[in-house]
Amino acid sequence: MLKLLCTQLRALKQDDDGATAIEYGLIVAGIAVAIIAAVSMVGDQLIETFTRIADGLK
């Protein structure tokens, strides 16, 4: 029984699938933060541009 438990613990220690998923999650979160920051910085300029275009079409 103890030998089986030790074998399972070694296998669990070597399993890195969860770590890979967490790394991908962190990469996606970093990209999302970069996109949100870019949109926030450019957002006001885009609103002005679309407002000028809309006013020009009236």
C-alpha angles and dihedrals in degrees: 000000000000091000091053091050092050091049092051092047091052091050091049091049091054094047108101101169092108092050090052091051091050091050091052090048091053091049091051091047091051092050090048091052090050092050092048091049092049093048091047092052094046097033098091092048091051092051090052092048094049091045091054091048092049091048090049092053094053 
